[in-house]
Amino acid sequence: MANPKSHLFALLLLHFSTVSLAQTLFVFGDGLYDAGNKQFVSSNRVDASFPPYGITLGEATGRWSDGRIVPDYLASFMGISQIPPILRATADFSHGANFAIADATVLGAPPESMTLSQQVIKFSENKNKWTAKARSEAIYLFYIASDDYLNYAKNNPNPSDDQKQAFVGRVIAAIEAELKVLYGSGGRKFAFQNLAPLGCLPSVKQANGNVQECARLPSEMAELHNKKLLQLLVELSRQLSGFQYSFYDFFSSIQNRVIKSKTYTFETGMAACCGTGSVNGTSCSTSNVCAKPEDYLFFDGKHLTQEGNLQVGHLIWGSDPEVVGPNNLRELLFLPLDITATLANIQEAMAATMPRQIKIESLYDIKKMESEMENQWLYQVDKATSFLI
């Protein structure tokens, strides 16, 4: 059966004159997306500002990887320059800003970092750097909350189901509040990389004392979070006019690469390239870095190698609905800001050219189509076990 989303996208391209193509990217999140903000707030040494971080690029850039990170690749695919950290005052912010910072959380007050709320406040303080048109057409990219759940699991080793649900609910409610602030500032296109199976991170497995298995509680919390986050995005798309989103199943991508690393060109998805301990989960330094980072999924105990980030970037950008939906990032770029009006225009145009006995209304009912697309994507996420992810 043909994918209704693909059919819809083809129809939208017929109305290319109404399409907005984003030239602006705003990035929010933690160390996975940090392009160098941490070094501007920390009074202590920031490891990412020194080798072996950046070793594949030939210099450390404040990124927690041997090279480029996911936002770098997405900016490249969009045809714009790399997005600079907002705390680098002399940077060129003409194509957006990166607010992500290592150790960021949604809840609480992490030392020498910024919560999601503080990142959004920083955006609000600087939003006049961009026109209202640029802000409305921009992509708002997120990866955050991993440290919320890692800290929770560490401090609450045996929570009840009700306690787990309540904590996840608090995190999701806080994310919802910040998304509505960004929406109020003109944001319409939101892209989420959901949380990794946190119990599979080398640092977590090493601390757990059983490196052969992923720690149960952190991964369970991430899974609960991902389910509720997707539900939130679907609901916001119904509540807020023009709210559009892309949701990438990072959880399955990492899980698959840990279990079947060679399928994805990695020699190992278990141990990190850099560090000490049974799976190199801690203390990354020049004295304990691997010779070929591209053979590893993880560079250090929590962050991906450049090769891992490249694969993730490609999946976010152009993968199919088993991996990212209801739109991948490339599709989200081309979606008109007022998709409902565009669909109505398509319906009207087709009604003028089709035989009157065909009920165009039943074939192209907007709300029915949107509901079917959302239900299809929710079903696919629940069954996302394919090793093609």
C-alpha positions in Angstrom: 0.0 0.0 0.0 1.3 3.5 -0.8 2.5 5.6 2.1 -0.1 8.4 2.5 2.6 10.7 3.9 4.6 10.3 0.7 1.5 11.0 -1.4 0.8 14.1 0.7 4.4 15.3 0.3 4.3 14.9 -3.5 1.2 17.0 -3.5 2.8 19.7 -1.4 5.7 19.9 -3.8 3.2 20.8 -6.6 2.6 24.0 -4.5 6.3 24.8 -4.2 5.7 28.5 -4.4 4.1 28.3 -1.0 6.9 26.3 0.5 9.4 27.8 3.0 13.0 26.5 3.0 14.7 27.1 6.4 18.0 28.8 6.4 18.1 29.0 10.2 18.8 26.3 12.8 18.4 26.7 16.6 19.9 23.9 18.7 18.9 23.0 22.3 20.3 20.2 24.4 23.2 18.6 26.3 26.7 17.4 25.6 25.6 15.4 22.5 24.8 18.7 20.8 27.2 21.1 22.6 29.3 23.0 20.0 31.4 24.7 22.6 29.2 26.5 25.1 30.6 24.6 28.1 34.0 26.2 28.0 32.4 29.6 28.4 30.7 28.9 31.7 33.0 26.5 33.5 35.7 27.5 35.9 37.3 24.1 35.6 39.0 22.4 32.8 36.6 21.4 30.0 37.9 18.2 28.5 36.2 18.8 25.2 38.4 21.9 24.6 41.5 19.7 24.6 42.8 16.6 22.8 41.9 13.9 22.2 38.6 15.5 21.6 38.6 16.8 18.0 41.4 14.4 17.1 39.8 13.5 13.8 39.5 17.2 12.9 43.0 17.9 14.0 41.9 20.3 16.8 39.6 20.4 19.8 36.6 22.6 19.3 34.6 22.2 22.5 32.6 19.3 20.9 32.3 16.1 22.9 33.5 13.9 20.1 36.6 13.1 18.0 35.1 15.4 15.3 31.8 16.7 14.1 28.4 16.4 15.9 24.9 15.9 14.6 24.0 19.6 14.3 27.1 20.1 12.2 25.9 17.6 9.7 22.3 18.8 9.7 23.5 22.3 9.0 25.6 21.0 6.1 22.6 19.1 4.7 20.6 22.3 4.9 23.2 24.2 3.0 24.2 26.5 5.7 27.4 27.0 7.8 28.0 25.2 11.1 25.9 26.8 13.9 28.1 28.5 16.5 27.6 28.3 20.3 25.5 31.2 21.6 28.1 32.1 24.3 30.8 32.8 21.7 30.0 36.6 21.5 32.0 37.2 18.3 30.4 34.4 16.3 28.3 34.9 13.1 24.7 34.0 14.1 23.1 34.8 10.8 22.0 31.2 10.3 21.0 30.5 13.9 22.6 29.6 17.3 23.5 26.6 19.4 22.2 26.8 23.0 23.1 23.2 23.9 25.6 22.7 26.7 27.2 19.7 28.4 25.5 18.5 31.6 22.2 20.3 30.7 19.0 19.0 32.2 15.3 19.7 31.9 14.7 19.9 35.7 17.0 21.1 38.5 19.9 23.4 38.4 23.1 21.7 37.0 26.3 23.4 38.0 28.1 25.4 35.3 25.5 24.5 32.7 22.0 25.6 31.6 18.7 23.9 32.0 16.4 23.8 29.0 14.5 26.7 30.5 17.7 28.7 30.7 18.6 27.9 27.1 15.1 29.1 26.0 15.6 32.3 28.1 18.9 32.8 26.3 17.1 32.4 23.0 14.5 34.9 24.0 17.2 37.4 25.0 18.8 37.1 21.6 15.8 36.5 19.3 15.9 39.9 17.8 19.1 38.8 16.1 16.8 37.1 13.6 13.7 38.4 11.8 10.3 37.1 12.6 10.3 35.4 9.2 13.6 33.6 9.9 12.3 32.5 13.3 9.1 31.1 11.9 10.8 29.2 9.1 13.7 27.9 11.3 14.2 24.4 12.5 14.3 24.0 16.3 16.4 20.9 17.1 16.4 19.1 20.5 18.3 16.4 22.4 17.9 16.7 26.1 16.8 15.0 29.4 19.4 12.1 29.4 21.1 13.6 32.6 17.7 14.0 34.3 17.1 10.2 34.1 20.7 9.2 34.7 20.7 11.3 37.9 17.2 10.0 38.9 18.3 6.3 38.4 21.4 6.9 40.4 19.5 8.5 43.3 16.4 6.2 43.1 17.6 2.7 42.4 14.2 1.0 43.1 11.4 3.4 42.2 7.8 2.2 41.9 6.0 2.4 38.6 4.0 5.4 39.9 7.1 7.2 40.9 8.7 6.6 37.5 5.6 7.8 35.7 5.4 10.9 37.9 9.0 11.9 37.3 8.7 11.4 33.5 5.5 13.4 33.6 7.4 16.3 35.3 10.1 16.3 32.6 7.6 16.2 29.8 5.5 19.0 31.3 8.6 21.2 31.6 9.5 20.5 27.9 5.9 21.4 26.9 6.2 24.7 28.7 9.4 25.6 26.8 8.1 24.5 23.5 5.1 26.8 23.9 7.5 29.7 24.7 9.4 29.0 21.5 6.1 28.7 19.6 5.1 32.1 21.0 8.3 33.5 19.6 7.4 32.3 16.2 8.8 28.8 16.2 6.8 26.3 14.1 9.1 23.5 13.0 10.5 21.3 15.8 12.8 18.3 15.4 13.5 15.9 18.3 16.1 13.2 18.6 14.6 11.0 21.3 16.7 9.6 24.1 19.2 6.8 23.7 18.9 3.5 25.7 20.8 5.2 28.6 21.6 1.9 30.3 23.7 1.0 27.2 26.1 3.9 27.5 29.6 2.6 28.4 29.9 4.9 31.4 26.6 3.6 32.8 27.3 -0.1 32.2 30.8 0.3 33.7 29.4 2.0 36.8 26.7 -0.7 37.0 29.3 -3.4 37.2 27.9 -5.6 34.4 29.3 -4.5 31.1 27.7 -7.4 29.2 24.2 -6.1 29.8 22.6 -2.6 29.6 21.5 -1.2 32.9 17.7 -1.7 33.1 16.4 1.4 35.0 18.0 4.2 32.9 16.9 2.6 29.6 13.4 2.0 31.0 13.1 5.7 32.0 14.3 6.7 28.5 11.8 4.5 26.9 8.9 6.0 29.0 10.2 9.4 28.2 10.3 8.8 24.5 6.7 7.5 24.4 5.3 10.4 26.4 7.4 12.9 24.3 5.9 11.6 21.1 2.4 11.8 22.6 3.1 15.4 23.5 4.3 16.3 20.0 1.2 14.8 18.5 -1.0 16.7 20.9 0.7 20.0 20.3 0.3 19.5 16.6 -3.4 19.4 17.2 -3.6 22.2 19.7 -1.3 24.8 18.1 -1.9 26.1 14.6 1.0 25.4 12.3 3.0 23.3 14.9 5.0 20.8 12.9 7.5 18.2 14.1 10.0 15.5 13.3 10.7 12.7 15.7 13.7 10.5 15.3 13.9 7.1 17.0 17.5 7.4 18.3 16.7 4.8 21.0 16.4 2.0 18.4 19.3 3.2 16.3 21.7 3.0 19.3 20.3 -0.3 20.6 20.8 -1.9 17.2 24.3 -0.6 16.9 25.3 -1.8 20.3 23.9 -5.3 19.6 24.9 -5.6 15.9 27.7 -3.2 15.6 29.4 -4.8 12.5 26.2 -4.4 10.6 26.6 -0.7 10.8 30.4 -0.6 10.1 31.6 -0.4 13.7 34.0 -2.9 15.2 32.3 -2.5 18.6 29.2 -0.8 20.1 30.1 -1.9 23.6 33.3 -0.1 24.5 34.3 3.5 24.0 37.2 4.6 21.9 38.7 6.7 24.7 38.8 6.1 28.4 39.7 3.7 31.2 37.9 0.7 32.7 36.3 -2.4 31.4 34.6 -0.6 28.5 36.6 2.7 28.6 33.7 4.3 30.4 35.6 7.1 32.2 38.6 9.4 32.1 39.1 10.0 28.4 42.6 11.4 27.8 45.4 11.4 25.2 47.0 8.4 26.9 44.1 6.1 26.4 42.5 6.9 23.1 42.1 4.4 20.3 43.9 4.6 17.0 40.8 4.4 14.8 37.7 6.3 16.2 35.7 5.4 13.2 35.6 1.8 14.3 33.7 2.8 17.5 30.1 3.9 18.1 31.1 5.7 21.3 34.0 8.1 21.6 33.9 8.4 25.3 31.6 7.0 28.0 28.5 9.1 26.9 29.1 10.6 23.5 29.3 9.3 19.9 32.2 9.3 17.5 32.1 11.5 14.4 31.2 8.4 12.5 28.3 7.7 14.9 27.1 11.3 14.6 27.3 11.1 10.8 25.1 8.1 10.7 22.6 9.7 13.0 22.6 12.9 11.0 21.7 11.0 7.8 18.9 9.2 9.5 17.4 12.4 10.9 17.8 14.1 7.5 16.4 11.6 5.1 15.3 8.3 6.6 11.8 6.7 6.3 8.9 6.5 8.7 10.3 3.4 10.5 13.0 5.6 11.8 11.8 9.2 11.8 8.3 10.6 11.4 5.8 11.9 10.6 8.4 13.9 8.6 12.2 13.5 8.3 14.1 16.8 8.5 14.3 17.2 4.8 10.6 16.9 4.5 10.0 19.3 7.5 12.1 21.9 5.7 9.7 21.9 2.7 6.4 21.8 4.6 4.5 25.0 4.2 4.1 27.0 7.4 0.3 26.8 6.9 -0.1 23.2 5.8 -3.9 23.2 6.4 -4.4 26.1 3.9 -2.1 24.4 1.4 -4.0 21.1 1.6 -7.2 23.0 1.1 -5.8 24.7 -2.0 -4.8 21.2 -3.3 -8.3 19.9 -2.6 -9.9 22.9 -4.4 -7.6 22.5 -7.5 -8.2 18.8 -7.8 -11.9 19.3 -7.4 -11.9 21.6 -10.4 -10.2 19.0 -12.6 -11.7 15.7 -11.4 -15.1 14.2 -12.5 -17.9 15.6 -10.2 -19.0 12.1 -9.2 -15.8 11.5 -7.4 -16.1 12.8 -3.8 -12.9 14.7 -3.4 -13.9 15.6 0.1 -13.8 12.0 1.2 -10.5 11.3 -0.5 -8.7 14.4 0.8 -10.4 15.2 4.1 -7.6 17.0 5.9 -8.3 15.9 9.5 -8.8 12.3 8.4 -5.5 12.3 6.6 -3.6 13.9 9.5 -5.1 11.4 11.9 -4.1 8.5 9.7 -0.6 9.8 9.3 -0.2 10.2 13.0 -1.6 6.8 13.8 0.6 5.1 11.2 3.7 6.8 12.8 2.7 5.9 16.3 2.2 2.2 15.3 5.6 2.2 13.5 7.4 3.6 16.5 5.9 0.9 18.7 7.2 -1.8 16.3 10.6 -0.2 15.5 12.8 -3.3 15.8 14.2 -3.4 12.3 18.0 -3.5 12.1 17.8 -1.2 9.1 17.3 1.7 11.5 
